[in-house]
Amino acid sequence: MTTPALAARGIVVRFGGLTAVDGVDLEIEDRALVGIIGPNGAGKTTFFNALSGLVTPASGRLFVGGVDLTRKPAHVFARAGVARTFQTPRVFADMTVEESVRFGLEFAGRRRRAERAALADVPAILDFLGLADCASLAAGAVTPARQRLLEIGMALATRPRILLLDEVAAGLTQTEVRSMARLVRRCRDELRLSVVWIEHAVAVLLDAVERVLVLHQGRALAEGAPAVVARNPEVVEAYLGDGAAEARS
Amino acid sequence: MPGRALGAVAGGALVAAALPWLLDDFLVSLALSCLMYIALATSWAMFSGATRYVSLGTSAFFGLGAYVSAWTVKAAPWPVVIVGGALVAAAFAGLAGLAILHLRGTYFAVLTFGMSELTRHAVTYGEKQYAGTVGRVLTAVPSNLTVYFTVLVIAIAAVGVAVAVRGSRFGLALIGIGADEQRAQTLGVPTRWVKVAGFALSAAFAGAAGAAMAVRWTYIDPMAVFNPFIGLQTVLIAIVGGPLSLTGPVVAALVFSLLAEFLRLQFPYAYLIALGLLLIVAVLYLPYGLAGLWRDRARDERAAAR
């Protein structure tokens, strides 16, 4: 068996008395495309925060490319090839689009040049995202949809091996959501990344990914192929509701 | 642009170097005060302006440098005294930074202020306990001209280092921390070490300036060299001048040191009121300081020219 790109074992995250993530396991192989769904407060983003080193799990272990990074700070995860986006785009508002992308290339991406030749420089990344025409605009001044693309571009600039996308389609129009889904697939197919995608728009996500993990109250409720998971009665009960189940059939 | 910056620094330095031969003693001491605030405000902006960690700790670093100078000036060669002041201040800032740089905003500002007070009391206590005195009279000190040129060199070094940091990855990391610290960290910036290093580097200049200025006063006590006014005036100069610009703090240091001297002699209260009002206006309406106004105008002119 090959070493997974990312492995999380028994991750527990507590905030005071609240257990936000309660013993979740996840293995991401190279070039996998995995979705995470769950109702509000299921612990999805907190789980991402643990996977990217922003919060330290109370227990459990994290391996990136077989190396144990448990309890390491976030920049170590970035240097090991774990990149992430945030639900609300956190672009550097005072920098230009170009400078924002260059930032990642200067830090985590700097030592990872050899590993991701497709992400050679700023123009290559902006071209990939279709942002070349706004390279010199202030990052805070471009449209919200483009800020989401830029948010992904900043993550790609770290030349990652694993890309964690947190609700990148939230607040987009139907057309934009579809093109976002295509972009997510292209990150996997063309850039050969492992992609983990959290999304609230369940239908779009289930169409795009190959495997899905359902979180509910901090626990893994189900994991497997989207079609199977969507029919799992527990999942339907906890989260999808009748409407979503019908939408899938 | 780096060429122009270099030219401006070299030109300013030459003018400043000629002043002791051109002006009377009073005006030279004014120029000295300008140079001191250039060093303090520029080094403050290099860290606090970029990262938005507003530090009120300048007084602590300045005072520590002054006391290092008072303790060693008789025994050690002058350059060693200055470098010693810088190193002690930097080491202290590094240790303090490890403890408090995870706090943001008001908490960080208040703690750095508290740190200054703590340092002042600690030095007072130590002096009483071991030296049996609070103040120290400094005899056998370098000439006024030596002090002037020392502070000039410190100011040039502060501006030079600020320019170099601005163009470096270290400077980019500081800006990233100011823009969104967590985001910068997820993009690979070792934020903790960058902050501690930046804070210590910035403190080194305040320590060096304190070491040089101490001998100028001939009598120092903790109240005088850990004077919170020095730290507050530094913050004010940098914020009003433009915390993210290189020229803003330099120009503001010149203007405010001159204003401070003239107004403080003529209208002591009006001066403090004016300072307070300016700070409020700058914080509310000029987040990029007066340098921001200048930049906006240049941008408008470029846009109009298109």
Interface residues (C-beta under 8 A of the other chain):
Chain A: S52 G53 L54 P73 A74 H75 F77 A78 R79 A83 R84 F86 R90 F92 A93 D94 M95 F103 G104 E106 F107 A108 G109 R110 M154 A155 A157 T158
Chain B: R169 L172 A173 I175 G176 A179 D180 Q182 R183 A184 Q185 T186 L187 G188 V189 P190 T191 R192
